[in-house]
């Protein structure tokens, strides 16, 4: 019955492709050249605030219609305010509907930002699976790609206990429950380049450690998250013979809890196998702290150990590990 109903429309599309393409092209040209987009600025800002229930406030200098890579809206000199993070800015921001999602009857949106945290950022969002926790509702499929994002800015957003310099690129594929009744799940593949830890004190379970300026070069992180647990499949920081070279695998419990209008990360148990190589310059500076690892020395200036704890407030438990090789 449905096929008979759609048959005239399908035949029209099949035999009138050129005319439909010309009509669609003229429609987009009309929007591009004639439609008064700038008059919609206040309306767009108000709608964004309304849709997000006052959680996101969007301000921009200019709005226009973009044709490439897909038809959508383009904003310039964008400011974004949200209770989840400090104010964010971008040189330009484009928003376009997902054509593939539309054809699959799963509406979605593609977002591209340049000059965002010093680099470029792309996000695709669409309808995901239903939650198993009642009341059932749809999750959101989120795909993130980033290039040359400033690592120091990321550190401030994440409230990291140490300063970082460098750039980060990579991707995150995840399914997120907007109500956070269920924890996000997905895959992480991120690489930081030209990574530097400036001189300063770094907090540890054994007290703050004064570090000299460390040049780590590349840091690679790969993992999978599900049900509030992150499986770290690969973590590599630095390179052999450098200031510091570390590799690690294991699991970390990290849950995102929505409290009022804010999201708060809560770290739980962790269990990691670590192999650590210390350069001579760093050893001379922190040698007194290396006594803690003396029972886990695997080679000259190299330590292999397993570190675990039931939560971030408990003293870590160290045991010998031979699971990791250089």
C-alpha positions in Angstrom: 0.0 0.0 0.0 2.8 2.4 0.9 4.7 1.6 -2.3 1.6 2.4 -4.4 1.2 5.7 -2.5 4.8 6.7 -3.1 5.0 5.5 -6.7 4.0 8.8 -8.3 6.5 10.8 -6.2 9.3 8.3 -6.9 8.5 8.4 -10.6 8.6 12.2 -10.5 12.0 12.2 -8.8 13.4 9.6 -11.2 12.3 11.3 -14.5 12.6 14.9 -13.5 16.0 14.9 -11.7 17.5 17.7 -13.7 14.5 20.0 -13.2 14.3 19.3 -9.5 18.1 19.9 -9.2 17.7 23.3 -11.0 14.7 24.2 -8.8 16.6 23.3 -5.6 19.7 25.2 -6.8 17.6 28.3 -7.5 16.0 28.0 -4.1 19.4 28.0 -2.4 20.6 30.9 -4.6 17.6 32.9 -3.5 18.4 32.2 0.1 22.1 33.0 -0.4 21.6 36.4 -2.2 18.2 37.7 -1.2 17.1 36.4 2.1 17.7 38.9 5.0 19.6 36.6 7.3 21.0 39.3 9.5 17.5 40.2 10.6 17.2 36.7 12.1 20.1 37.1 14.5 18.0 37.9 17.6 15.5 35.2 16.7 18.3 32.5 16.3 19.8 33.5 19.6 16.4 33.3 21.3 15.6 29.9 19.7 18.9 28.4 20.8 18.2 29.5 24.4 14.7 28.2 24.2 15.6 24.8 22.8 18.4 24.3 25.4 16.1 25.5 28.2 18.3 28.5 28.9 21.5 26.4 29.1 23.2 27.8 26.0 23.4 31.5 25.1 24.6 32.3 21.6 25.9 35.6 20.3 27.4 36.4 16.9 28.2 39.3 14.7 26.9 38.1 11.3 24.7 35.3 10.0 24.6 34.2 6.4 23.7 31.2 4.2 26.5 28.8 3.2 26.4 26.4 0.2 29.6 24.3 0.9 30.2 21.6 1.9 26.5 21.3 2.6 23.8 24.0 2.7 23.4 25.6 6.1 23.8 28.7 8.2 27.2 30.4 8.8 27.9 32.6 11.8 31.0 34.8 12.3 32.6 36.0 15.6 30.7 33.7 17.8 30.4 33.7 21.6 28.9 30.8 23.4 28.0 30.8 27.1 26.9 27.7 29.1 26.9 26.8 32.7 28.9 23.6 31.8 32.1 25.5 30.8 33.7 29.0 30.7 32.7 31.3 27.8 33.8 30.0 24.4 34.6 31.9 21.2 35.0 30.9 17.6 36.0 32.9 14.5 33.2 31.2 12.5 30.6 28.5 13.1 28.5 26.7 10.5 25.4 24.6 11.2 23.8 22.3 8.6 21.2 19.5 8.7 22.5 16.0 8.2 21.5 14.9 4.6 22.2 11.2 5.3 20.2 11.4 8.6 17.3 13.0 6.8 17.2 10.3 4.2 17.3 7.6 6.9 14.5 9.5 8.8 16.9 10.2 11.7 17.3 13.9 11.9 20.7 15.3 12.8 22.9 18.3 12.5 26.5 18.9 11.5 28.5 21.7 13.1 31.9 23.1 12.1 33.9 25.7 14.0 37.1 27.4 13.1 39.2 29.4 15.5 37.7 27.4 18.3 40.1 27.0 21.3 42.9 27.8 18.8 42.0 25.1 16.2 39.2 23.6 14.2 36.3 21.5 15.5 33.6 19.4 13.8 30.7 17.7 15.4 27.9 15.5 14.0 24.9 14.8 16.1 21.9 12.5 15.4 19.3 10.2 16.9 20.8 7.2 18.8 19.4 4.1 20.5 16.7 4.2 23.2 17.8 4.2 26.8 17.2 1.0 28.8 16.4 3.1 31.9 12.8 4.2 32.1 11.3 6.5 31.1 12.8 5.4 27.7 14.0 8.1 25.5 16.5 8.5 22.6 20.2 9.0 23.1 22.3 11.2 20.9 25.0 9.9 18.6 27.8 12.4 18.8 30.9 12.3 16.6 33.7 14.8 17.3 36.8 15.6 15.2 39.3 18.2 16.3 42.5 19.5 14.8 45.2 21.7 16.5 43.1 22.5 19.6 45.1 24.4 22.2 46.0 21.9 25.0 46.3 24.6 27.6 42.7 25.7 26.9 41.5 22.1 27.2 43.3 21.8 30.5 41.5 24.9 31.8 38.1 23.5 30.7 38.8 20.2 32.4 40.2 21.9 35.5 43.4 19.8 35.3 45.7 20.1 38.3 48.7 21.0 36.1 49.4 23.4 33.3 49.9 22.0 29.8 51.2 23.4 26.5 50.8 21.9 23.0 48.1 21.0 20.5 45.6 18.2 20.4 43.9 16.4 17.5 41.8 13.3 17.2 38.3 11.9 17.3 35.6 10.8 19.8 32.6 8.6 18.8 29.9 8.3 21.5 26.3 7.9 22.4 25.1 10.3 25.1 22.0 10.3 27.2 21.0 14.0 27.5 19.5 13.4 30.9 22.6 11.4 32.0 20.4 8.6 33.5 22.8 6.4 31.6 26.6 7.0 31.2 28.1 7.9 27.8 29.6 5.1 25.7 32.0 5.3 22.8 35.6 5.3 21.5 38.4 7.8 22.1 41.5 8.3 19.8 43.4 11.5 20.7 46.9 12.6 20.1 48.7 15.6 21.7 51.7 17.0 19.9 54.6 19.3 21.1 53.4 18.7 24.6 55.2 20.6 27.4 54.6 20.7 31.2 55.9 24.0 32.4 58.0 24.1 35.6 55.8 23.9 38.7 54.3 21.7 41.4 52.2 18.7 40.5 49.8 17.3 43.1 50.2 13.5 43.8 48.8 11.1 46.4 52.2 11.3 48.1 52.3 15.1 48.1 53.2 17.8 45.6 56.2 17.2 43.4 58.2 20.0 42.0 59.0 19.4 38.4 61.3 21.2 36.0 60.1 22.1 32.5 59.3 18.8 30.7 59.2 18.3 27.0 57.0 15.2 26.3 56.6 15.5 22.6 53.6 13.3 21.6 51.0 11.8 23.9 48.7 9.2 22.5 45.5 8.1 24.2 43.1 5.4 22.9 40.3 3.8 24.8 36.6 2.8 25.1 34.0 4.0 27.6 30.9 2.2 28.7 28.7 2.3 31.8 30.9 4.8 33.6 34.2 2.9 33.0 37.0 3.8 30.6 39.2 1.0 29.3 42.5 2.6 28.5 43.8 0.4 25.6 46.8 2.5 24.9 48.5 5.4 26.6 51.9 6.6 25.5 53.6 9.8 26.7 57.0 11.0 25.6 59.6 8.9 23.9 62.5 6.6 25.0 65.5 8.5 26.1 63.5 11.7 26.7 62.7 13.6 29.9 59.9 11.1 30.6 58.6 8.1 28.8 55.5 6.3 30.1 53.1 3.6 28.8 49.9 2.5 30.5 46.8 0.3 30.1 44.0 -0.5 32.4 40.6 0.8 33.6 39.4 4.0 35.2 35.8 4.6 36.6 34.6 8.0 35.6 31.0 9.0 35.8 29.3 12.2 34.7 26.6 13.3 37.1 24.1 16.0 36.4 23.5 18.2 39.4 21.1 21.0 38.6 22.4 22.8 35.6 26.0 21.5 35.8 27.8 18.3 35.0 30.3 17.0 37.5 32.8 14.3 36.8 33.2 11.7 39.6 36.3 9.5 39.5 35.9 6.1 41.1 38.2 3.0 41.2 41.2 2.7 38.9 43.6 -0.1 38.0 46.5 0.7 35.7 49.6 -1.1 34.6 52.4 1.4 34.1 55.9 1.4 32.7 57.8 4.6 33.5 61.2 5.7 32.2 62.8 8.7 33.9 65.5 10.9 32.2 68.7 11.8 34.1 67.7 15.5 34.5 64.3 14.7 35.9 65.7 12.0 38.2 68.1 14.5 39.7 65.1 16.8 40.5 62.6 14.2 41.8 65.0 11.5 43.0 63.7 11.6 46.6 60.2 10.6 45.4 61.6 7.7 43.3 62.3 5.8 46.5 58.6 4.9 46.5 59.2 3.0 43.3 62.5 1.4 44.2 60.8 -2.0 44.6 59.5 -1.9 41.1 62.6 -1.0 39.2 62.8 -3.1 35.9 65.9 -1.6 34.4 68.2 1.5 34.8 65.8 4.5 35.5 62.9 2.3 34.5 60.0 1.2 36.7 57.1 -1.2 36.0 54.2 -1.3 38.5 50.5 -1.8 38.9 48.7 1.1 40.6 45.1 0.7 41.9 42.6 2.2 44.4 38.9 1.9 45.1 38.5 5.7 44.6 40.5 8.8 44.2 40.5 9.6 47.9 42.1 6.3 49.0 45.9 5.8 49.1 47.0 4.0 45.9 48.2 0.4 46.1 51.4 -0.5 44.2 52.4 -3.9 43.1 55.1 -5.3 40.8 54.0 -5.5 37.1 55.8 -7.2 34.2 52.8 -6.9 31.8 54.3 -3.9 30.0 57.5 -4.0 27.9 59.4 -1.1 26.4 
